[in-house]
Amino acid sequence: MGKIMVRCPQTGRAIETGMEMDAARFQRMPVFFSRAYCPHCRIYHEWFAAHAWVAASRHGESIEVA
């Protein structure tokens, strides 16, 4: 299980979306659209699943999905 992450369009820094899922399941998901609060900008950013990745909780690995 890992955290679904996206990049802040303003700073380029990774932000957590508040969602968790294993990478294999995330890759099988249909394309979807969501919003996530950005602690860097202090606003909500809209994002598509195609622009997200799964950051694995073990060993600090991350898996790019896009």
C-alpha positions, 0 to 999 in steps of 0.5 A: 500500500502506498500514498497517491502523490501528485506534483504541485503545479506552482512549486513542483514539489510532491504532495499527498492526495490523501488516498492510499492504494497499491500500485497494481490496483492504481494502474488498473483504475479508470482515469479519474479527476480529483482535488488535493490540498497543497500545504505548499501553496495552501490551496486545492489543486485539481489533478488527473490520475494520469499525472499521479504516482504511488509512493510505496510506504516501504523502503521509500520506493515510489512507482511512477504511474504516468 
